[in-house]
Amino acid sequence: MGLFDKLKNKTQQGKGRAKEAAGRESRDPNLEAEGRKDRAAGTAKQVGEKAKDAVREVRRGGR
């Protein structure tokens, strides 16, 4: 749940943006929606990772 997961989430967001743009360009609403879904999933996972990091920091006595 460290750097590798964060990179995977960022990659998923990037793929979602690309699919969304491709869908817009080709006027394919299904591809655009799939891109939005991928981007949202990557963002949600990223938020989860940040929350885990915050909890770890608090447990270590930081902040």
Steps between C-alpha positions, in 0.01 A plus 500: 500500500785725435655658200404218260127538582518876462663462159235249394227744601661787310536275196131409522411869515715569194346213304157630594584848373629352174189285450278797581678718244494223239129453559439870457705512180331194348158601634473168683304563820573149632876548478471845655292360788749216551778758518310702759444182702869408489607850597254510790613157624864607491417819687302313765786255554743790525286661770503170688878484482529855633267413789711195585814712492339755733403227749852357492644846562273556799588158644871583470440816700558743217320823418 
